[in-house]
Amino acid sequence: MQSGRLLTSEEISQLHHQGCKAEDWNRVRVSTDFNASYVTETAFSGEIFLGCFGRKLILPGGVPVESGICKAHLHNCRIADNVYISHVSLYIANYSIGEGTIIENIGALYTEGESSFGNGTSVSVLDETGGRAVPIYEGLSAQTAYVTTMNAHRPVLIGAINKLAQEYARSVRSSMGSIGSSCSIRNTGTLRNLRIGDGCEIDGASVLEDGSLCSSPSVFQGDNNEPLLTAAYVGANVIAKHFIFAPGSVVKDGVQLERCFVGEAAELSKGFSAHDSLFFANCQMENGEACASFAGPYTVSMHKSTLLVGGMFSFCNFGSGTNQSNHFYKLGPMHSGVCERGCKTGSDAYILWPGSIGAFTFIKGRHTGNPDTTDFPFSYLMEVGGKSYLTPGASLRSVGSLRDELKWPQRDKRTSLKPADKLCFEVSNPFTAHGIDRGLERMEGFLKDSDATEYAFNGCILKKSALIKGRKLYQSALDIYKGAALIRRLEYVQEDALSDLMKTLTTGNGPVSDRWFDLSGLLVPENILGEWLFSIEKGQCPSIKALEESWEKLYRRYPDFAWQSVLQRLTKEFDKAPSAMKASDFLSLIDVWETALTAVYKHMLSDAELELSMMQRYGSDEKRPEHPFLKVLHKLLDEIPLKAAHSKTLLQSVNG
C-alpha cells in the first residue's frame, strides 16, 4: 500500500488539533494534493493511504457535503480521492475504497482473513443433500447453472466447470476488501468480507457477510456519451451471507439469504427468505420462502404462504399457498422436480416431488402421484376428487399464454451492455414443438384402445374426450409454429435480394437434433449442446469467462438452428430434400398458418371478453374503457392477413 507522500509536521499538528490520532503517523501516506482540513475526529492504524478531499458531493434528499473523513477509525485502508466517510461507530478495516464513494452512519466494515467474497460458494440446488451443487461467482449465467445442475451423471463435465469456477474464485481472493467508485453505503450494521462494484448502493442493511455486489456498463448513456452503470442495490434490514448479487439486482425489505445468487434485474423484497437457491434475470420474489430452488429467468412468487423447494423453474408464476415436498423422511431432502418454462399455479397448488411438469401448464389442486407431464405441454393439470387429471393442449387457446409471450420482452429490466442470461422468448419454438410431437405420439397410442374412456399415465389420468380435443389443438399449434417460423425466416429477405429467397429458405445450419434443451431460457439442439459440453470435458474451455461467452455464441445462432429444425420437419412432410422444394410448397404453410392463428386469436378474444364481463358483472353500471390488452389482441388479429399477404407476395415473386 506504500505510495504517496508522508504527512508534514504541520499537517500532523493540524490533524491532532482536529481530534485525529494515529498508531504511527509514519504509516499514513497521502496524495500530493491532500488537505488536512477535511479529516476530523478520525483514528488511524496499520497502513493508510488518503487521497485529496474537498469536492462537493450530494447526499440523498439533495443535501450537499464536502468529501472528507469525520468520526471514524480506519485500519489498513486505501481511500481514493473525494471519498466521504462519516460516523463509523466501530471501524473500517482492510479495505480499498474508490473515488467519490459515500460511507455514512455504519457499524463495522471489515475484511477478516482471506476471502473470495462469495465467489466459489457451493449452492445445493434441487437436492439439498448436495448432489447437484452449483458454484456461484460474479457473471454466473442461468445457462451455466443449468448445465451444472442437470448433469450430475457426468462427473468429468462437472469437475471441469467446478475447476474453472474455483480458479476464478482464487483470482479474486484477497485479504483486502474493495469498494468501487461512486458507491453509497449508509445506515448499515455489520459488513464483512465484501467486494462491491462501482456505483453499488447499500442503504439500511443489517448484516452482509462474504459476498459480492456487482456492477457493469449500462445501455444508457451519460452526459459525456459514455455508458452509465447498472449496479446492485441492497436495502433496509437485509441479512445475507455467502452470496453474489448481479448488476441491477435489488434485495431489500428485510430479506434473509444464505448461499444464494441473485441475477440481473431480479428483485427480492418484503421479508422473502431463501437458502441454497439461485434467482436469475427478472425474477421477482416477495413474502414467501425458497430452499434448494433453481429460479430461472422470470420466476415470480409474491405470496406469504408460498414455498418453493427442490424445484427448477423458469418463466413461471406461482399462486398463493403454492408448495412442494422434497422429503420422504427416509433418505433426507433429496427429491426434486422441474416445472418447464411458462407454468402457472393456482392458489394452494401442491406437487409431491419427484415430478416434472410440461411447458406452459396450469396447475391447480394437490398432486401426490409424482406427476410427469413433460410429453404434454400447454396443458391443465387439475385435481378432481383427489386424482390428477391432465387436459392436453388446454392452455393453447388461453389468452394468458399470448399475454406472457408479449409481456416478457417488455418487462425485461436488464440494462447491462452484456446481459449474462441468454433468453429466447417465443412460446412456439422447437423445444415446445418437440414436446407436442411426443404428446401426439402418446395420444395415438392411447386412442388405439377405443373402448377406454380414461387412461392412466405417469401419475395422471387423461380422459378420452380430452385427448381427442387435445389432438386437434396440438395439430393446430404445429401449423402455427411452422407458419410463424417461415414468416420470421422471410424477414431476412431484402426486397432487392429476392433472387436469394429460395436459398434463404432451403439452406439450413445443420443438421440439428429433433430434441432440444431449454437451458433455463436459451434453446439449443441436443447435438449442438452435446458437442460443446464434450469440449469442456476435454479441457478445451480455458476460463470461466470463455464458458460464459460461449452462450452468447449459441444464442446468436438460435434463429438459424430454429429454422433448420423446421426445415427438417418440412423435409419429412413434403417427402423431398430442401434443394427440391419450391415456393409453392411454402405458400401452403402460409394459408394454414393464417387460418389456424386467426381461429386461436378469436378464441382468445372471447376468453378475454368473458373475463372482463365477469368483472363488470360485480362492478358498477358505469361502462369500463376497453382493456389495453384487448387493443393489442385486435391489432394482432388485424396484422395476420397483412403478414400473410406480404409473405405470399415474396414467395410468388419466385419462379417455381
ZIDA-V413976 format. One line per field, one symbol per residue. ss: DSSP state (h for helix, s for strand, l for the rest). A space follows every 10 residues. Layout:
BEGIN
ss=???
END
This chain:
BEGIN
ss=llllssllhh hhhhhhhlll ssllhhhsss lllllhhhss ssssssssss lllllssssl llsssslsss sssssssssl lllsssssss ssssssslll lsssssssss llllslllll lsslllllll lllsslllll lhhhhhhhhl llllhhhhhh hhhhhhhhhh hhlsllsssl lllsssssss ssssssllll ssslllssss ssslssssss slllllssss slssllllss ssssslllls sllllsssss ssllllsssl llsssssssl lllsssllss sllsslllls slllllsssl ssslllssll llssslllll llllllsssl lllsslllls ssllssslll lssslsslll lsllllllls ssssllssss sllhhhhlhh hhhhhhhhhh lllllsllll lllllllllh hhhhhhhhhh hhhhhhhlll lllsssslls ssshhhhhhh hhhhhhhhhh hhhhhhhhhh llllhhhhhh hhhhhhllll lllllssssl lsssshhhhh hhhhhhhlll lllhhhhhhh hhhhhhhhhh hhhhhhhhhh hhhhlllhhh llhhhhhhhh hhhhhhhhhh hhhhhhhhhh hhhhhhhlll lllllllhhh hhhhhhhhhh hhhhhhhhhh hhllll
END
